[in-house]
């Protein structure tokens, strides 16, 4: 392949973005796969992230980006760009800002107008690269023909910075220190964690970092991961649901944060998708359903093709909170301590695949609290069946997770659904001490299967300090304690878990 390094692309305001270009030998025009990030286009993967070892770690492998060797051999050019203010691109670093997205727009248009380009450009990559793909698609650059959004996000407030209104300091500050600071090229920068820490409510700063999905019209392949409960899963599903694209596919898999993108099945699916919309192979996606899900069966999974999300045949049922148990029948009115756990033992196979919501009645001596809620699964011997987290089996995670600060309980009635509450996060509504108050808590979607004798456990917790540090919400200046709160159940305060039961 031919390689050009440190090509400087001029943006609309005259600033320069440094790019590397990898393309097949010869002069024939080819379609282009583009990406841009603050991670360093020249940072060789094995030196930076030895934890993840994948087959595509060749001489030109860079974290979370398409492999130039693999894709150029299949007739594509691969272009990587350094975000303004990082790597070899000068200027002010302002991540996920409108200016950064405009820069990526300009890089895409540059790619689409080179003599070695057919004029068809796709955005592709994992995590940050997927975020950039969603964002730039909403600006509709003329030469953008498709987006591969692999474990990304679309809503910077709800999915990344302030989950449930609680500052996600573990993820944000760890990410900034290890992935952004080493590549920062300018002393002029916006400190993203500081902005998140200082902005509790959803304001215009967050709104301009949220994708307008109604403007995403290009074909989209959105790939989520059941185990990415800390950052990416919600965005891939909500992005797919909200995109205005005529052609869009959703796949939800399992595995580490990295491996599925570079797996044989992952590359085959991406190749079919890009061949369809960048090379014009009209039959390339024939037989691929709109939704493909890895259904979790204990420690195993099985792929299943679906036509929609949530599944139309889902039966929405209520599991009511009793003292230490969950039951299909509501209890008489009672009060329970917080924190607490509630168990449900299956008497027959029970598949839960889809969104989950918790209607939780609480009272508290204080005027606010942070609720941390989880679903865990246990086998017939009482051994936990963990989900696979971002580092694979090295980071086991719950089967589902949710968060909500009580003062952020206000709902948007137009966007809320019984199984997916939508909080506005635009004003604080303090609790009245001692008065039972309804919290509608959004769990991020899940798929799990209980066999007879297996146990589903709902956990109401006061913190998530036991999870991997990158998943934690433990900034002492931000937290609202739930210690000593009271859960109300039964009668007028029928706290319950709404679950999607999939008929066998």
N, C-alpha and C positions, 0 to 999 in steps of 0.2 A: 504494500500500500504506500501511497504518498503522504508525507507528513509536512505540514507547515505549522510552526510554533510562533506564538506571540504576534500574530497578525492583529493589528489595531483597527477596530471597527469604530467609526465616528457615529455618535448618537445625535439625536435631533438638537440637543443643546451644545454640541461641540465637544462633549466629553468623549473619552476613548475607553473602549472595552477590549481587553486582551482575550484573544481566542486561539485555540489550537484546532487545526483542521486535519482530519484523517479521511482519505478517500481512496477508492480503488485505483490501481494502475490504469493508465490510459487517459484519454481526453473525453470520453463519452460522458454526457451529463447524467447525474444520478440524483435520486431523492436524498434528503438530508434529515438526520436525527440530531436535534440540538438540545443543549442543556446549559444552564447557568446557575452558579452557586457561589457562596462565600467560602467554600471548603478548600479551594486551591486546585486549579485544573492540572497542575504539574505534580501534585503530591501522590507519589506512587503508593497504591493501596497497601501492600505488605509491610511497608515501613510505618504506616500510620494506624492501621487496624488489623494487626496480626490475629486478633481473636476470631475473625471471620475468614475462613479459608474456602474459597469457591473455585470452581474449575476455570473461570475466566480471569484469574489473576495473572495475566501476561505482563509483558514489559510495559504496556501502556495502560494498565488497569488503574482506575481512579474510583474511589469510594462511591458506590450507589449509582454509577453511570453506565451506559451501554458499553460493551466491550468493542473497541475499534477493530480488533482482529476478527471477531466473529461477524460483525455487521458489514464491514467493507468486503469480506469474502462473499457476501450475499447481495452486493450491489448497492450499498448505501454509503453515504458520507456521514461521519460522526464529527460534530462540532461541539467543543466545550468552551465555555466562557467564564471568566472571573467576574463576579459581581463588582460593581463600582465600589472602590474603597477596600478591596481585598485582592490578594494575590498580586498580579501585575497590572491590575486596573486602577488608575488613580481616581481621586475624588472622594466625596463624602459617603461613608457607609451608612445606609438607612434601610435596614432589612424589611422586606415585604411592603415597602412604601410604594405609592403610585409611581415615583420616579424609577425605582428598581424595575418595576413591571414594564414601564415604558422602555427602559434599556433592553430588556429581553425582547420586547416587540421589535425594536430596531435591529437587534442581532438576527432575529428570525427573518426579517425583511432583507437584511444583507445576505443571509444564506440563500434566500429564494431568488436572488438576482445575480448570483455569480455565474460565470460561463460554464462552470463545472456542475451546476445545479439544474435539475429539471423544473425548478420552481415549486416543488412540493416539499414542505418541511413539517416534521413532527417534533413535538416536545416529548421527551421520555426520561424516566429515571425514578429513583426511589425517594420518598420522604420529601426533603426540601425541593428536589427537582419536580416532584409531583405537585407540590404547592405552587411552584412557579408555572407549571403547565395549566392548572385550573385558572390561576389569576390572569395569565396572558391570553387564554382562550376567550375570556370575557371581554377583552379589548378587540378581538376579531382581526388580528393582522391578516392581510390578504393572502399571504403565502403559507399560513398555518393550515395544514390539511388534516391533522389528527393529533390527539393527545393520549399518551400512555401515562396514566396517573396511578402509580404503584405505591400504596401506603402513604397517601398524602393527607391533606386536610383542607377544608374550605372556609372555616370559621375560626379566626385566630382567637377570639374570646372563648367560645364554648369548648373548643377542641384542643386548645393548647395552653393559653396563658392563664385563664381563670375558669377552670373546670368547676361548674356548679357555683361560680362566684368566688371560689377559693383560689388563691395564688398558687400556681403549680411551680413552686420555687425549685424543687429537686430537678425537674426536667429542664427548666429554662436556664437556671444558673450553671448547672453542670454542662449543658450543651454550649453555652456561651463561652465558658472558660476553656473547654477542651477543643471545640471545633471552630469557633469564630475568632477568638483572640489570637491564636497562632498565625492566622492568615490575614489579619487586619493590616492594611498597607497605609493607613492614614490616621493621624491624630484627630481628624475631624470625623466624628461618628455619633450616631444615636445609640445610646446604651439601652438595648431592648429590655433586659430584665428590669432595669430601673424604671422604664416606662410602665411595664406591667405591674410592678410593685406599687406604683403611685396611682394607678388608675383602677379603682375597684369596680366602678360602674362602666357599662358599655356606652362609650361616647363616640364622637366622630373619628377619633384616632383608630379605634377598633373597626368602625364601619368601613373605613377606607382600606382596611386589611382583610376584609371579608369578600368572598367571591360573589358577584352578582350572577347567580347560576342561570337566570333568565337570558343572559347574553352569551352563554356557552352553547354554540350551535354546531361546532365541528364534531366529527365522530370522536367518541371517547371510549377508551378501555380503562375501567376503574377497578383496581385490584386491592381488596382489603384483606385483613388478617384477623381472625377471631381473637388471637392473643395480643393484638396491639391495642390493649384496653387503656393505655396511658396517653395516646396521642392521635392515632391514625384511623382507627376503624370507623368511627362515626362519620368522618369527613368523606371517606370513600363511598359510604352508603348514601348519605345525604346529598353528596355531589351527584351521584348517579340518578337519584330520585329527582333532583331539582334541575338538572341540565336540560336545556331545550333542544338538545341534539336529536336529529331524526334517527341516527345510528349510534347506539350506546350499549355497552355490555358491562355487566358487573360480575366479578368473580371474587369469592371470599374463601381464602385458603387457610392453612395452618403452617407452622414452621417458624423459623427465626425471621427477624426483620429483613434479612438479606437473601437467604438461600432460594426462596421461591422465584425471585426475579431472574436468577441465573440458572434455574433448573431447566431440564430438557423440556418439560411441559410448559414452563413459563416462557421460554424463548420461542417455542413453536407457536404459542398463542399470540405473542407479540408480533412474530414474523407474519402470521396469517393476517392479522389486523393491519399492519403497515403495508403489506403487499396489496391488500384490498384498497386502501385509501391513498397510498403514495405511488404505487405502481399500476393501479387500475385493474388489478385482477378481480373481476366481478364475482368470482366464485370462491375466493379465498376464505371467506367467513361462513360459507354454507355449512349448515349443521351445528354451528355454535349457538347455543341458546342465549337469550337475553341475560339470564342469571344462571350462574354455576356455583354451587355451594359445596364446601367440604363439610359434610354432616359429621359431627363428633359422636362417636360411639365408644364411650369410655376412653381408653388409651389409643383407640384406632379412629380412623376416619374413612368415609366413603363419599365419593363425588356423586352429586345429584344435580340434574338439570331442572331448572325451573323457568317460569315465564314472567314472574313478577316478584316484587318485594313491597311489603310483607307478603307472605304466601296467602293466596286467596282462600285456601282451605283451612287456614289456621282457625282454631276454636279458642276464643279469648275467655279464659277462665280465671276465677279469683281464688287464690290461696290466702285464707284469713290467718292473722296472727293470733295464736293462743299462747298461753304460758308455755314457752319452750318448744312449741310445735306449730306447724302450718297445717291447715285443714281446709277442705272444700266447703265446709259448713262454718258459718259465722258463730262466734261465741256470744254468750251474754256479755254485757258491758263489764270490762275489767281494766285494771291498770297494771302496767308491767314496767320493770326498770329499764333504763338505758345506761350503758350498752347492754345488748342481749343477743342471743342466738335462737333461731327457730328452725326445727327440723321437720322434713317431710320424707317419709319412707314409701317408696313406690311398691305397689302390689302387682303391677303389670308394667310392660315396657311403656315409657312415657318420653316422647320426644318434644323438646321445647326449642323451636328455631324461630327467631324473630326478635323484635323489640320487646323489652320488659319494662314495666313501670311499677313503682311502689307508691301507694297512697298511705301516708304515715301521719297519724294524729299524735302530736307531742305537746307537752307543756314543759315549762322550764322556769327556774327561779330567776334566770337572767333574761335579757331581751334579745338574745341571739344565740345560735349554736351552729356548728358545722356537722352535718350528718355524712358519714362515710358508710356506704352500703355495699355488700358483696353477695355473690352467690358462689358457693363451693359445692363440690360433688364428692361423695365418699362411696367406696365399694362395700360389698356385703360384710367385709371384715373390718370396716371402720377406717380403712386406709384412704387418704385423700387421693383423688384423681385430679391432678393439676392440669391447667392449660399450659401450652407452650408459649413462653414469653419472648421478648425481643431478642434475647441472646440464646434462643433455643431452649433446650432442656436445662441449661444452666440457670435460667431465670423463670421458674414456674410461677404462674400467676393465677388468680381466681378465674372462674368460668364467666363471670360478668361483674361489672363494677359500676358504681355511680356515686355522685357527690351532690350536696346541695347545702348552701348557707341559708338558714331559715329566713333571714331578712331579704333574700333574693327570690322568694317563693312566688312573686307575681307572675302570672301567665299571660301569654299572648293568645287571646281566644280564637283568633283566626288561624294561627299556625299550630295550636296544640291539638293533639289527638289523644284518645283515651290511653293508647299504648306508648305515646311519645309526647310527654308534656314539653312545651316550649316556653322557657322563661325569658322575660324581657331584659332582666339585669339592668334596668334603667333607673330604678329608684330603690331605696331601702325601706322595708316595712318591718320595723322591730316587732318582736313578740311582746304580747302583754303577759307579764310574768304570772304563771299559774293557770293561764287560760288555754284549754286545748285548741290547737291550731293545725290545720291540714297542710302538710308538705307533700307535693307531688314530685317525686324524685325520678328522674330519667336514668335508667340503666342503659349503658351502651349495649347494642344488640348481641345476641349469643346464639349458639347452637350446642345443645347437650342432650344426651339420651340417658335416661335412668332405666336400668334393668330391675326386675323384681328384687326387692331387698336392698337396693341402693338408696342412698340418702341425699337429698338436696337440702342445703343449709343456707338460710338467710342470716347474714350477720349485720347487726347495727353496731357500728364502731365509732369511737371518738377520734381516731387518727389512722393513718396508714404508714406508720413508722416501720412496720415489720416488712414492708415491701422493699424492692430494690431502691437504693437512694434516688435514682433517676425518676421514680414513680411517685415520690413523696410530696405532700403538701404540709410542710412543717416549719414554715417561717413563723417564729414566735410573735412577730409584730403583726401578723395577719390573722392568726387563728382565733376562732370563737369556740370555747369549750362546751361540749355537750355532757360533761360529767354531771351525774345527778338528775338528768332530765327524766321525764316520765312518758311512756308510750301508752296511748289509750286505744282500746280495741273493743269491738262489739257495739251493738245499739247504734246510736247516732255517730259513733266514732269507729266505724268498722275498718280499721287498718288492714290493708291487704296487698298482696302481690298479684299484679295482672300478668298472666303468662300466656304465650302462644302455643297451644297444644296442637301438634300436627298428627292427624289421624294416621294410623298405620295402614 
